[in-house]
Amino acid sequence: MTEPPALLEAVAKVARQISPARRPEGSAISQAINEVGQIIEALKRVLDQMEEVLELAELAERQKTADEQEIESLRRALRQLQRPGGPRPRGPEVPQA
C-alpha cells in the first residue's frame, strides 16, 4: 500500500494542527478532551467520505451489471444475424401450391 488510509491521514492532520504552540491553556485533561473531540470530528468526516465511496462502488456495480446484460443482448442479436440465412424477414405470407 503506497498511501496511508484516509483515516490515518485525517488523524495525522489533526495531530499536526495541535502543535504545542496552539494547545489551549488549561489542564492536561482539558487538552486531552479537546484533542479527542477533534479526532472524533476528523473520524466523522472520514466516515462520511467512506459512505460516499461505498455509494459510488454500489452505483458502479449496478452499472456494470446493466452493461453486461446489454452486451449479452447484443451478442444474442449478432449470433442470430450470423446464422446461415440470417433472420427471415416477416412479410406477407405467400401460400405455396
NORWOFEN-V453929 format. One record per helix or strand of 3 or more residues. SS is the DSSP state (alpha for helix, beta for strand). FROM is the first residue (numbers start at 1). TO is the last residue. If there is no record, write none. Layout:
ss:SS from:FROM to:TO
ss:SS from:FROM to:TO
This chain:
ss:alpha from:6 to:17
ss:alpha from:28 to:82
